[in-house]
Amino acid sequence: MTVSERPGAGTPVRVFIGKGGVGKTTCSAATALHLASGGAPTLAISTDPTPSLSHIFEIERREGAGPRQVRPGLTILELGREEVRRMWDERFGRDVYQVFSAFVDVDYRTFVSFITSVLPGLNEEFMVDHVRGLAAGGEHDAIVWDTAPLGQTLALLEMPALLGEHLRMAPRIYSRIRTSGESRESILDVLRRWQALAEACMGFLREGVRFTMVTIPEALAVDQLEEVFSDMGARGLFVDRLIVNNVVRDADSDFLRRKAEGQRAQLDRLRQMYGHLPIRELPLFPYELRGPARLEEAGAILFR
């Protein structure tokens, strides 16, 4: 990714996706550091429920701390469960409560705790809308987004279709119900606004971001990629870069030799299936990739 890579209006956004434990956060951090070191003011944002950007950069994690500068030109923002709950409440909570309370008698605080925990997709869609706003603000030259594990991230793709189906079936019921309080907006109108938001978020994902898939050279991880690529492609979302992490390079023991042999078959599969994409292999390091010096080492390989 370069600063000139502007797929849509506003700041270019590079999204890192992949199943849990494959090294998304490490690759995100190394990319953000590389861009910032090249002179592009960069924001690295994590929306993983248990963010670890601060740990990787070896700075103290402080809940609700907001954006923090790691070094000149590089800012990180971690949005864990509590931050997301607070921000979602401020942005959407009252709207959703108006709809929900038309059917169920529940106090607002209990409702927020319940809805942000169990309603699929709303938290994820809120995060897309939040990043969309950051990109439109243009305060940085680049945004690097470390997402939640793959299953949670892909849940947001279902929201426009779910809302569309809901709107198709529900008018005869919802059009007769009015929200309480000062608002004169019908529940159907609220749902239409949500659908418009969902479509705007999908438009942003299609036009305003670039997707990097992170995986490891193991059979289960490679098997899962085909379905993920298919699901994304069906929605007009396309990965344009593949990073294969933890590739054994120096097999100086029987254990590593056997592991390297198993990896070779999976690396061949990846090259055959996704040879149309730039594929970068990140080696298995004998130490944790933590701290700017180690991340710069990874970045040098990713952007060699």
C-alpha positions as CSV (number, residue, x, y, z in Angstrom):
1,M,0.0,0.0,0.0
2,T,1.2,3.5,-0.8
3,V,-0.2,6.9,0.0
4,S,-1.2,7.3,-3.6
5,E,-3.5,4.3,-3.4
6,R,-6.8,6.1,-3.1
7,P,-9.6,3.7,-4.1
8,G,-12.3,6.1,-3.0
9,A,-12.9,9.5,-1.6
10,G,-11.0,10.5,1.6
11,T,-8.1,8.7,3.2
12,P,-7.1,5.3,1.8
13,V,-7.9,2.4,4.2
14,R,-6.1,-0.9,4.2
15,V,-8.1,-3.7,6.0
16,F,-6.4,-6.8,7.4
17,I,-8.7,-9.8,7.7
18,G,-8.1,-13.4,8.6
19,K,-9.0,-16.0,11.2
20,G,-7.9,-15.6,14.8
21,G,-4.2,-16.3,15.6
22,V,-2.8,-15.9,12.1
23,G,-1.0,-12.7,12.7
24,K,-3.4,-10.0,11.5
25,T,-2.4,-7.5,14.2
26,T,1.4,-8.0,13.7
27,C,1.0,-7.4,9.9
28,S,-1.2,-4.4,10.5
29,A,1.2,-2.9,13.0
30,A,4.2,-3.6,10.7
31,T,2.4,-2.0,7.7
32,A,1.3,1.1,9.7
33,L,4.9,1.6,11.0
34,H,6.3,1.2,7.5
35,L,3.9,3.9,6.1
36,A,4.6,6.3,8.9
37,S,8.3,5.8,8.6
38,G,7.9,6.7,4.9
39,G,6.5,10.1,5.8
40,A,2.7,9.3,5.7
41,P,0.8,10.3,8.9
42,T,-0.9,7.0,9.6
43,L,-3.7,5.8,11.9
44,A,-3.6,2.2,13.0
45,I,-7.0,1.2,14.4
46,S,-8.0,-2.1,16.0
47,T,-11.6,-3.2,16.4
48,D,-10.8,-6.6,17.8
49,P,-12.9,-7.2,21.0
50,T,-9.6,-7.8,22.8
51,P,-7.2,-5.4,21.0
52,S,-3.5,-6.0,21.2
53,L,-1.9,-3.1,19.1
54,S,-0.6,-1.5,22.3
55,H,1.0,-4.7,23.4
56,I,2.7,-5.2,20.0
57,F,4.0,-1.6,20.1
58,E,5.0,-2.2,23.8
59,I,3.0,0.6,25.2
60,E,0.6,0.4,28.1
61,R,-3.0,-0.4,27.1
62,R,-5.4,2.2,28.7
63,E,-9.1,1.5,28.2
64,G,-10.9,4.5,26.7
65,A,-7.6,6.4,26.2
66,G,-8.6,7.4,22.6
67,P,-6.0,7.9,19.9
68,R,-2.3,7.7,21.1
69,Q,0.8,8.7,19.3
70,V,3.3,5.8,19.2
71,R,5.9,7.9,17.4
72,P,5.8,11.0,15.1
73,G,3.4,10.3,12.3
74,L,2.0,7.1,13.8
75,T,-1.2,7.1,15.9
76,I,-3.0,4.0,17.3
77,L,-6.7,3.7,18.3
78,E,-7.9,0.6,20.0
79,L,-11.7,0.0,20.3
80,G,-12.4,-2.9,22.6
81,R,-15.7,-4.1,23.9
82,E,-16.4,-1.3,26.3
83,E,-15.3,1.5,23.9
84,V,-17.5,0.0,21.2
85,R,-20.5,-0.3,23.6
86,R,-20.2,3.3,24.6
87,M,-19.7,4.6,21.1
88,W,-22.5,2.5,19.7
89,D,-24.8,3.7,22.4
90,E,-24.1,7.3,21.6
91,R,-24.5,6.8,17.8
92,F,-27.4,4.3,17.5
93,G,-28.7,3.3,21.0
94,R,-31.8,5.5,21.2
95,D,-32.9,4.6,17.7
96,V,-32.7,0.9,18.3
97,Y,-34.3,1.3,21.7
98,Q,-37.3,3.1,20.2
99,V,-38.0,0.1,17.9
100,F,-37.3,-2.5,20.6
101,S,-39.4,-0.8,23.4
102,A,-42.4,-0.8,21.1
103,F,-42.7,-4.5,21.8
104,V,-40.8,-5.2,25.0
105,D,-41.0,-3.3,28.3
106,V,-37.3,-2.9,29.3
107,D,-35.2,-0.1,30.8
108,Y,-32.7,1.5,28.6
109,R,-29.5,0.4,30.4
110,T,-30.5,-3.2,30.4
111,F,-31.4,-2.9,26.7
112,V,-28.0,-1.5,25.7
113,S,-26.2,-4.3,27.6
114,F,-28.3,-6.9,25.9
115,I,-28.4,-5.6,22.4
116,T,-24.7,-4.8,22.0
117,S,-23.9,-8.4,23.1
118,V,-26.3,-10.6,21.2
119,L,-27.6,-8.8,18.1
120,P,-25.5,-10.1,15.2
121,G,-23.8,-7.6,12.9
122,L,-24.7,-4.3,14.6
123,N,-21.4,-3.8,16.4
124,E,-19.5,-4.7,13.2
125,E,-21.6,-2.4,11.1
126,F,-21.1,0.4,13.6
127,M,-17.3,-0.1,13.3
128,V,-17.5,0.2,9.5
129,D,-19.4,3.4,9.8
130,H,-16.9,4.7,12.4
131,V,-13.9,4.0,10.1
132,R,-15.8,5.5,7.2
133,G,-16.1,8.7,9.2
134,L,-12.4,8.7,10.0
135,A,-11.5,8.2,6.4
136,A,-13.8,11.0,5.3
137,G,-12.2,13.3,7.9
138,G,-8.9,13.2,6.1
139,E,-6.8,13.7,9.3
140,H,-4.3,11.0,8.2
141,D,-2.7,10.0,4.9
142,A,-3.4,6.4,5.5
143,I,-5.5,4.2,7.8
144,V,-4.6,0.6,8.6
145,W,-7.5,-1.4,10.1
146,D,-6.9,-4.5,12.2
147,T,-10.3,-6.2,12.3
148,A,-11.9,-8.7,14.6
149,P,-11.5,-12.4,13.8
150,L,-12.9,-13.3,10.4
151,G,-16.2,-14.8,11.4
152,Q,-17.2,-11.6,13.3
153,T,-16.0,-9.4,10.5
154,L,-18.0,-11.2,7.8
155,A,-21.2,-11.0,9.9
156,L,-21.5,-7.4,8.8
157,L,-21.9,-8.5,5.2
158,E,-25.3,-10.0,5.9
159,M,-26.8,-6.8,7.4
160,P,-28.1,-5.1,4.2
161,A,-29.8,-8.2,3.0
162,L,-31.3,-8.9,6.4
163,L,-32.7,-5.4,6.7
164,G,-34.0,-5.5,3.2
165,E,-35.9,-8.8,3.9
166,H,-37.2,-7.3,7.1
167,L,-38.5,-4.2,5.4
168,R,-40.2,-6.3,2.7
169,M,-42.1,-8.4,5.2
170,A,-42.9,-5.9,8.0
171,P,-44.6,-2.7,6.7
172,R,-48.1,-3.9,7.6
173,I,-47.0,-4.2,11.2
174,Y,-44.5,-1.5,11.7
175,S,-46.3,1.3,9.8
176,R,-49.0,1.2,12.5
177,I,-46.6,1.6,15.4
178,R,-45.2,5.0,16.4
179,T,-42.1,5.4,18.5
180,S,-42.6,6.9,21.9
181,G,-41.3,10.2,23.3
182,E,-40.8,13.3,21.2
183,S,-40.0,11.5,18.0
184,R,-42.8,11.2,15.5
185,E,-40.8,8.9,13.2
186,S,-42.3,5.5,12.5
187,I,-40.4,2.3,13.2
188,L,-40.5,1.6,9.5
189,D,-38.7,4.9,8.9
190,V,-36.1,4.1,11.5
191,L,-35.5,0.7,9.8
192,R,-35.2,2.4,6.4
193,R,-32.5,4.7,7.8
194,W,-30.7,1.7,9.1
195,Q,-30.9,0.1,5.7
196,A,-29.5,3.2,4.1
197,L,-26.6,3.2,6.6
198,A,-26.0,-0.5,5.8
199,E,-25.8,0.2,2.1
200,A,-23.5,3.2,2.7
201,C,-21.2,1.0,4.7
202,M,-21.1,-1.7,2.0
203,G,-20.4,1.0,-0.6
204,F,-17.5,2.2,1.5
205,L,-16.1,-1.4,1.8
206,R,-16.4,-1.9,-1.9
207,E,-14.9,1.5,-3.0
208,G,-13.0,3.0,-0.1
209,V,-10.8,0.2,1.2
210,R,-8.3,-2.5,0.1
211,F,-8.4,-5.9,1.7
212,T,-5.3,-7.9,2.8
213,M,-5.9,-11.5,3.7
214,V,-3.6,-13.0,6.3
215,T,-3.2,-16.7,6.6
216,I,-0.8,-19.4,7.6
217,P,0.4,-22.4,5.5
218,E,-1.7,-25.0,7.3
219,A,-4.4,-27.2,5.6
220,L,-7.3,-26.0,7.7
221,A,-6.5,-22.3,7.2
222,V,-6.0,-22.8,3.5
223,D,-9.2,-24.8,3.2
224,Q,-11.2,-22.0,4.8
225,L,-10.0,-19.4,2.3
226,E,-11.9,-20.6,-0.7
227,E,-15.3,-20.0,1.0
228,V,-14.2,-16.7,2.4
229,F,-13.1,-15.4,-1.0
230,S,-16.3,-16.7,-2.6
231,D,-18.5,-14.9,0.1
232,M,-16.6,-11.7,-0.4
233,G,-16.7,-11.8,-4.2
234,A,-20.4,-12.4,-4.2
235,R,-20.8,-9.0,-2.4
236,G,-18.3,-7.1,-4.6
237,L,-15.5,-7.2,-2.1
238,F,-12.1,-8.4,-3.4
239,V,-8.8,-9.2,-1.6
240,D,-5.9,-7.6,-3.5
241,R,-3.0,-8.9,-1.3
242,L,-2.2,-12.2,0.5
243,I,0.2,-12.5,3.4
244,V,1.3,-16.0,4.4
245,N,2.6,-15.8,8.0
246,N,4.9,-18.2,10.0
247,V,6.6,-19.8,7.0
248,V,9.5,-22.0,8.1
249,R,12.7,-20.8,6.3
250,D,15.7,-22.3,8.3
251,A,14.8,-25.9,9.1
252,D,17.7,-26.7,11.3
253,S,16.0,-29.4,13.4
254,D,13.9,-32.5,12.7
255,F,10.8,-30.8,14.0
256,L,11.2,-27.8,11.7
257,R,12.1,-29.9,8.7
258,R,8.9,-31.9,9.1
259,K,6.9,-28.7,9.6
260,A,8.5,-27.2,6.5
261,E,7.6,-30.2,4.4
262,G,3.9,-29.9,5.5
263,Q,4.0,-26.2,4.7
264,R,5.4,-26.7,1.2
265,A,2.2,-28.5,0.0
266,Q,0.0,-25.7,1.4
267,L,2.2,-23.0,-0.1
268,D,1.9,-24.7,-3.5
269,R,-1.9,-24.7,-3.1
270,L,-2.0,-21.0,-2.2
271,R,0.2,-20.2,-5.3
272,Q,-2.1,-22.2,-7.5
273,M,-5.3,-20.8,-6.2
274,Y,-4.3,-17.2,-5.6
275,G,-1.4,-16.7,-8.0
276,H,-3.2,-13.7,-9.5
277,L,-2.6,-11.8,-6.2
278,P,0.6,-10.4,-4.8
279,I,1.6,-13.0,-2.2
280,R,4.1,-12.1,0.5
281,E,5.6,-14.8,2.8
282,L,6.5,-13.7,6.3
283,P,8.9,-16.2,7.9
284,L,8.5,-17.9,11.3
285,F,10.7,-15.7,13.6
286,P,12.6,-17.2,16.6
287,Y,11.2,-14.4,18.7
288,E,8.0,-12.4,19.2
289,L,7.4,-9.5,16.8
290,R,7.0,-6.8,19.4
291,G,8.3,-3.3,19.6
292,P,9.2,-0.9,16.7
293,A,12.5,-2.5,15.9
294,R,11.0,-6.0,15.4
295,L,8.0,-4.6,13.5
296,E,10.3,-2.7,11.2
297,E,12.1,-6.0,10.4
298,A,8.7,-7.5,9.4
299,G,7.8,-4.4,7.5
300,A,11.0,-4.6,5.5
301,I,10.0,-8.1,4.4
302,L,6.4,-7.2,3.6
303,F,7.4,-4.3,1.5
304,R,10.7,-5.6,0.1
